[in-house]
């Protein structure tokens, strides 16, 4: 099987724009703007070589773009394991944390997680509407193909 080529720099740029429009109520913070500028300054065909991306091998690239309430949310570009396809994912990056329900901060933490999940869902819906691949879109196509 030929190895899939990750989404183009143009697709990454569209994904970034749609992400930022839903993650922030105005301009992104300077730290985020600097990451985006670094990605956009990448030479043609070398977008994934940008130091702005966090890498997990050659199958997962992430930009820590955050959102207005949580700086750790990420735009992820990931290859589907054992498949010749890539997709975009908004990773709330908060599922690894837990707080005891008796903790006084528990309600605020729950609200933050709900905000992150709603933001991630809005971003991924915008990507799908724009024709960018998401994992949900891949699963939908895969299930449709299996039914045929």
N, C-alpha and C positions, 0 to 999 in steps of 0.2 A: 504494500500500500504506500502510495506517495504521501509524504508528509504535507499536511495542509499549511497554507500560508496564512499567517495571522491577518486580521483586518488591516486595511490600508491606513495610511496616515490621515487621509481624508475622512474615513469612517471613524477613526479615533477622535479626530477634531469635532465631528458632529456629535459623537457620544459625549465628549467633554462639554460642549455647549448645552446640550439637553440636560445633562446632569446638573451643571451649575445653575441653570435657569430654575430648577426645581429644588435645589438644595439651599439656595440663598435668596433672601428677599431683595437683594441689591447686588452690588459688586462683591466678588469673592474677597476674602482677606488677603493681605499682601503675600503671605506665605503660599497660599494656594495659587494666586496669580503668578508667582514666580515659577512654580512647578509647571503650570500650563504654558507659560512663555518658553520654558526649557523644552517641553515636548514639541511645541510649534516651531521652534528653531532647529529641530533635528533635520539633517539633510534628507532629501528624498530617499525613501526606502530604508531609512535607518531609525525610524521613530522609536522602536523598541530598544535601541541602544542608549536612549536618553537616561541620564543618571536620575531623572525624576521618577522613573519606574522602579518599584520594588519587584524583584524577580524570585520566582520559585522554579528553578530550572529553566527549561525552554518552553514550558507549557502553561505558564501563568505569569501575568504581568499586572501590577496594581499601582494605581495612583491614589495616594492618600489625600483626597480632596475635601473630606469632611462634609459637614452641613452646618446650618446656622446654630445648632445646639450641641453638636458633637464633632470634634475635629478628627476622629479616627475612621470615619466611614470612607470606603474606597470604591473607586471605579476599577473593576477587574476585567481583564481580557484573558480568557481561559480556553484551553483546548479541551474538547470533550475526550475523556480517556478512551483509548482504543477506537477512536473515530477520526475521520478526516475533516473535522469541522471545529470552528472557534465560536465563542459567544461572549457577549458583554454581560456583566453582572454587577449590580449595586450591592456591595457587601457592607451591611450595617456594622459589622465588626464589633458586636456587643454580646453575642451569644455565649462567649467564653467567660462572662462575668456573672456572678450571682450574688444576691444580697438576701440575707435571712428576712423573711416577712415581718419579723418582730422589730427589725431595725427601723429607726425613725425616718431614714432616708428611702425606705422601700417604696412608698408611693411616688416619690420624685423619680426614682430609678425606673419604675414601671412606666411612668409617663414618657421618660426619655426613650425607652425601648419602643414604645408604641409610636412615638414620633419618628424614630429611625426607620421602623418597618414601613410606615406610611410613606415616608420620603423615598425609600428604596423602591417601593411598589410604583410610585408615581414616575420615577426615573425610568424604570424598566418598561412601563407602559408607553412612555414617550419614545423610547428606543424602538419598541415594536411598531408603533405608529409610523416612525420614520424609516422603517424597513431594515433596522439594524437587528442582528440576531441576538436573542437572549436564550437562556437555557429553556425557559417555558416555551418559546417559539420552536426550539429544536424538538422538545418533547412532543409538542402538538404535531409537527410534521412527521416525526418518527411513528407516533401512534396511527396517524392517518395512513402512512405507507404500510404499516403492518395489517391494517384493516382491509386494504386492497388486495 
